[in-house]
Every structure is written in structure tokens, then in C-alpha cells.
Amino acid sequence: MTITLEFLVASGVGWVTACGIYLMLRGRTFPVVLGLSLLGYAVNIFIFAMGRLWWNAPAVVGHERMADPLPQALVLTAIVIGFATTGFIIELALRSRHESGTDHVDGAQMDAEGRE
């Protein structure tokens, strides 16, 4: 059995998505921010893979095998927007921590037995 590049990329996207969703379901704000970032990375890799996985193919028209430049441009734009969104989410998390006094997502501090 040979492992193909498509299988490796699909497995990588699946693992990064699963880790991002797991972190987003945590009760603290920092893991939620990390989970959102990981989910954004998984979407970027998925969009990039939609342009086909060519090995050493130029992104120039005129060759029989070429990489699609549209997904590359979309991913580049998504990286910039994701960076700005992550900065905004971090600022919201810091403001929430300042206002509520806790870093729990719902704002409730739990004791050792699980009660508020």
C-alpha cells in the first residue's frame, strides 16, 4: 500500500480540524482562540488543496500542467484576514477577562466540585 499525497493532505486537514474543534469546546478563552486559529489554518490548507496538488508545476499559463493561481490568491487573502481577526479576538478575550475577572468563556468561575 502506498500513501499518496492526497491522502496525507486530507489526513492532515482532518487532524487539524479535529484539534481545532476540540480546543474551541474548552471552557477558557485562550484554547478557544487557538482552536479558531487552527480551524482557520485547516480551511486555508483545504482551499489551497482545491487548486490541485501538482509537484513542481509552474503557475504560468501555457504549460500542460499548471497550478491554479486562484486558490493561492484566496489563501493569501485569508491569511491576512485571519491574522487581523485573531488579533481582534485576542483583544475581546482580554477585555472580557478585565470586565468579568475570569477567563472562562461563559464568565462563570467553577469551584473544585463543579459548582458556580
C-alpha positions in Angstrom: 0.0 0.0 0.0 1.4 3.4 -1.0 0.4 6.5 0.7 -0.5 9.3 -1.7 0.0 13.0 -1.3 -3.8 13.4 -1.4 -4.2 11.0 1.5 -1.6 12.8 3.5 -3.1 16.3 2.9 -6.7 15.0 3.7 -5.5 13.3 6.9 -3.6 16.5 7.9 -6.6 18.7 7.3 -8.8 16.2 9.3 -6.4 16.2 12.2 -6.0 20.0 12.3 -9.8 20.4 12.1 -10.4 17.9 14.9 -7.8 19.6 17.1 -9.3 23.0 16.4 -12.9 21.8 17.2 -11.6 20.2 20.4 -9.9 23.4 21.5 -12.9 25.5 20.6 -15.1 23.4 23.0 -12.8 24.2 26.0 -14.1 26.5 28.8 -11.2 29.0 28.8 -10.6 31.8 26.3 -7.0 31.0 25.3 -7.8 27.5 24.0 -10.8 28.9 22.1 -8.6 31.4 20.4 -6.1 28.7 19.5 -8.9 26.4 18.2 -10.2 29.2 16.0 -6.7 29.7 14.6 -6.3 26.0 13.9 -9.6 25.8 12.2 -8.6 28.8 10.0 -5.4 27.0 9.1 -7.3 23.9 8.2 -9.6 25.8 5.9 -6.6 27.5 4.3 -5.0 24.2 3.6 -8.3 22.8 2.2 -8.7 25.8 -0.1 -5.1 25.5 -1.2 -5.5 21.8 -2.0 -8.6 22.6 -4.2 -6.2 24.1 -6.7 -4.9 20.5 -7.3 -1.8 19.0 -5.9 0.9 19.3 -8.6 4.5 18.7 -7.9 6.9 21.2 -9.4 4.2 22.7 -11.7 4.5 26.4 -12.6 1.7 28.8 -12.0 2.0 30.2 -15.6 -0.5 29.7 -18.4 0.9 27.9 -21.4 2.1 24.7 -19.9 0.1 21.5 -20.0 0.4 21.1 -16.1 -0.1 24.3 -14.2 -1.2 25.2 -10.7 -4.4 27.2 -10.3 -3.4 30.7 -9.0 -7.0 31.5 -7.7 -6.8 29.3 -4.6 -3.3 30.6 -3.9 -4.7 34.2 -4.0 -7.6 33.3 -1.8 -5.4 31.6 0.8 -3.1 34.6 0.8 -6.0 36.9 1.4 -7.4 34.6 4.1 -4.1 34.5 5.9 -4.2 38.3 6.2 -7.8 38.4 7.3 -7.2 35.6 9.7 -4.3 37.4 11.3 -6.5 40.5 11.8 -9.4 38.5 13.1 -7.2 36.7 15.6 -5.8 40.0 16.9 -9.4 41.2 17.3 -10.5 38.0 19.2 -7.5 38.3 21.5 -8.4 41.8 22.3 -12.0 40.7 23.0 -10.7 38.0 25.3 -8.6 40.4 27.2 -11.5 42.8 27.6 -13.7 40.0 28.8 -11.1 39.0 31.3 -10.8 42.5 32.5 -14.6 43.0 32.8 -15.6 39.7 34.3 -12.5 38.9 36.4 -12.3 35.4 34.9 -11.1 33.8 31.7 -14.0 31.3 31.4 -15.9 31.7 28.1 -19.3 31.9 29.9 -17.9 34.2 32.6 -18.7 31.8 35.5 -15.9 30.6 37.8 -16.4 27.0 38.8 -15.1 25.6 42.1 -13.4 22.2 42.6 -16.7 20.3 42.8 -18.1 21.8 39.5 -20.4 24.4 41.1 -20.5 28.1 40.3 
